[in-house]
Amino acid sequence: MDEEKKKSVSRFLSLILRHKPDIADLTLDPEGWVDVDTLIRGCAKQGRHFDRTELDELVRTNAKQRFTFSGDGKRIRANQGHSTKVDLGYAPIEPPDTLFHGTVTRFLAAITESGLQRMQRHHVHLSPDETTARSVGSRRGKAVILAVDSKKMYSAGYEFYRTPNNVWLTDEVPSGFIRIHNPE
């Protein structure tokens, strides 16, 4: 699979496995899983043709590791970012002292007032390092990096989860646990 096709298929998989499975006539189970063969057929109906070998390669080489196969390899799901109702089954885990979030200037006033909110997604996404947060924030313009005092949040009773691709999740980040951290 060439890089352009990988990018196109990855975006489509993100759409259907996180937000709109019905586009490809799919139904996610309560934990977000869907049968791989059903996925391939559903994508083909929408003009996204790939086989199991190409899907394996895409999942294995995806830089953001957005997708995971089940232990038996028969099912696939997105690791995070869902707006559909799913329970990914991640166990709460103690976070590192600081986590990071990439955003852009136009959102700072709302974040200062209300903190980081999950919006249409199930969780707020946090990065373990500044580089990843900068990459995420740069998708919408010049990135502003926010440092989250995750250790203090955890001590205050907030839960954190870590996905297989090392994205940290939490329900919200109140503004009192956030500071602008923008070294380059």
C-alpha positions as CSV (number, residue, x, y, z in Angstrom):
1,M,0.0,0.0,0.0
2,D,1.6,3.3,-1.0
3,E,1.7,6.2,1.5
4,E,-1.1,8.2,-0.1
5,K,-3.5,5.2,0.1
6,K,-2.4,4.5,3.7
7,K,-3.2,8.1,4.6
8,S,-6.6,8.0,2.9
9,V,-7.6,4.6,4.4
10,S,-6.3,5.6,7.9
11,R,-8.5,8.8,7.8
12,F,-11.5,6.7,6.7
13,L,-10.9,4.1,9.4
14,S,-10.7,6.9,11.9
15,L,-14.0,8.3,10.8
16,I,-15.9,5.0,10.8
17,L,-14.2,3.4,13.9
18,R,-14.5,6.5,16.0
19,H,-17.5,8.5,14.8
20,K,-19.7,7.2,12.0
21,P,-19.6,3.4,11.7
22,D,-22.9,3.5,9.8
23,I,-21.2,5.0,6.8
24,A,-19.7,1.6,6.1
25,D,-22.7,-0.4,7.3
26,L,-20.8,-1.3,10.5
27,T,-22.0,-1.7,14.1
28,L,-19.4,-1.4,16.8
29,D,-19.7,-3.7,19.8
30,P,-20.0,-2.1,23.2
31,E,-16.2,-1.9,23.4
32,G,-15.7,-0.4,20.0
33,W,-14.7,-3.6,18.2
34,V,-15.8,-4.7,14.7
35,D,-15.0,-7.9,12.8
36,V,-12.1,-7.3,10.4
37,D,-13.7,-9.1,7.4
38,T,-16.9,-7.1,7.9
39,L,-14.8,-3.9,8.1
40,I,-13.0,-4.7,4.8
41,R,-16.3,-5.4,3.0
42,G,-18.0,-2.3,4.4
43,C,-15.1,-0.1,3.3
44,A,-15.1,-1.7,-0.2
45,K,-18.8,-0.7,-0.5
46,Q,-17.6,2.9,0.0
47,G,-14.9,2.7,-2.6
48,R,-12.1,2.1,0.0
49,H,-10.5,-1.1,-1.3
50,F,-7.8,-3.0,0.7
51,D,-7.2,-6.5,1.8
52,R,-6.2,-8.0,5.1
53,T,-2.5,-7.9,4.4
54,E,-2.7,-4.1,3.6
55,L,-4.8,-3.5,6.7
56,D,-2.2,-5.4,8.8
57,E,0.5,-3.2,7.3
58,L,-1.5,0.0,7.9
59,V,-2.1,-0.8,11.6
60,R,1.5,-1.9,12.1
61,T,3.1,1.1,10.5
62,N,0.6,3.9,11.5
63,A,2.8,6.5,13.1
64,K,0.1,7.4,15.6
65,Q,-0.9,3.8,16.3
66,R,-4.6,4.7,16.2
67,F,-5.9,1.2,15.7
68,T,-5.6,-2.1,17.5
69,F,-6.4,-5.7,16.6
70,S,-8.0,-8.0,19.2
71,G,-5.8,-10.7,20.7
72,D,-7.0,-13.3,18.1
73,G,-6.6,-10.8,15.3
74,K,-10.3,-11.1,14.2
75,R,-11.5,-7.7,15.3
76,I,-10.2,-4.1,15.1
77,R,-11.0,-0.9,16.9
78,A,-9.7,2.7,17.4
79,N,-7.6,3.2,20.5
80,Q,-9.3,6.5,21.5
81,G,-11.1,9.6,20.1
82,H,-14.6,8.2,19.9
83,S,-17.7,10.3,19.7
84,T,-19.8,7.1,19.5
85,K,-20.7,5.4,22.7
86,V,-18.1,2.8,23.6
87,D,-16.4,1.5,26.7
88,L,-12.7,0.9,25.8
89,G,-12.2,-0.9,29.1
90,Y,-9.0,0.9,30.1
91,A,-8.2,0.6,33.8
92,P,-7.4,3.8,35.7
93,I,-3.6,4.3,36.1
94,E,-1.4,6.8,38.0
95,P,-0.1,9.4,35.5
96,P,3.3,11.0,35.4
97,D,3.8,14.3,37.2
98,T,3.1,16.3,34.1
99,L,1.2,15.7,30.8
100,F,0.8,18.0,27.9
101,H,-1.9,19.2,25.6
102,G,-1.4,21.0,22.2
103,T,-3.9,23.7,21.2
104,V,-3.9,27.0,19.4
105,T,-4.2,30.6,20.7
106,R,-7.9,31.0,19.7
107,F,-8.9,28.4,22.3
108,L,-6.9,29.8,25.2
109,A,-9.6,32.1,26.6
110,A,-12.1,29.2,26.8
111,I,-9.5,26.9,28.3
112,T,-8.6,29.5,30.9
113,E,-12.2,29.9,31.8
114,S,-13.5,26.3,31.7
115,G,-10.4,24.1,31.5
116,L,-10.0,21.3,29.0
117,Q,-13.3,19.7,28.2
118,R,-13.9,16.5,26.2
119,M,-16.4,18.2,23.9
120,Q,-17.9,15.6,21.5
121,R,-15.3,12.9,22.5
122,H,-15.3,10.6,25.5
123,H,-12.2,12.0,27.0
124,V,-9.7,14.8,27.0
125,H,-6.5,13.6,25.2
126,L,-3.1,14.4,26.8
127,S,0.4,13.6,25.5
128,P,3.3,12.3,27.6
129,D,5.8,14.7,26.0
130,E,5.9,18.2,24.5
131,T,6.9,17.0,21.0
132,T,3.7,15.0,20.6
133,A,1.6,17.8,22.0
134,R,3.2,20.3,19.6
135,S,2.5,18.0,16.7
136,V,-1.2,17.7,17.7
137,G,-1.6,21.4,18.3
138,S,0.1,22.2,15.0
139,R,-2.7,20.6,13.0
140,R,-4.8,23.8,13.5
141,G,-2.1,26.5,13.4
142,K,0.8,27.6,15.5
143,A,0.8,25.3,18.5
144,V,0.5,26.5,22.1
145,I,1.6,23.8,24.6
146,L,-0.2,23.4,27.9
147,A,1.3,21.6,30.8
148,V,-1.2,19.7,33.0
149,D,-0.3,19.0,36.6
150,S,-1.6,15.5,36.3
151,K,0.0,14.2,39.6
152,K,-2.0,16.9,41.5
153,M,-5.2,16.0,39.6
154,Y,-4.7,12.4,40.4
155,S,-4.1,13.2,44.1
156,A,-7.4,15.2,44.0
157,G,-9.3,12.2,42.7
158,Y,-9.3,12.5,39.0
159,E,-8.8,9.3,37.0
160,F,-6.4,8.8,34.1
161,Y,-6.2,6.1,31.5
162,R,-3.4,5.3,29.1
163,T,-4.1,3.8,25.7
164,P,-2.0,1.3,23.9
165,N,-0.5,4.1,21.8
166,N,0.5,6.1,24.9
167,V,-2.2,8.7,24.7
168,W,-3.4,9.7,28.2
169,L,-7.2,10.2,28.8
170,T,-9.1,11.9,31.5
171,D,-12.7,13.3,31.7
172,E,-11.7,16.9,32.1
173,V,-8.9,19.1,33.2
174,P,-10.0,22.1,35.4
175,S,-8.2,25.3,34.6
176,G,-6.4,25.3,38.0
177,F,-4.3,22.4,36.9
178,I,-3.1,24.0,33.6
179,R,-0.3,26.4,32.7
180,I,1.0,27.6,29.4
181,H,4.3,25.8,28.6
182,N,5.7,26.9,25.3
183,P,9.5,26.4,25.1
184,E,10.7,25.5,21.6
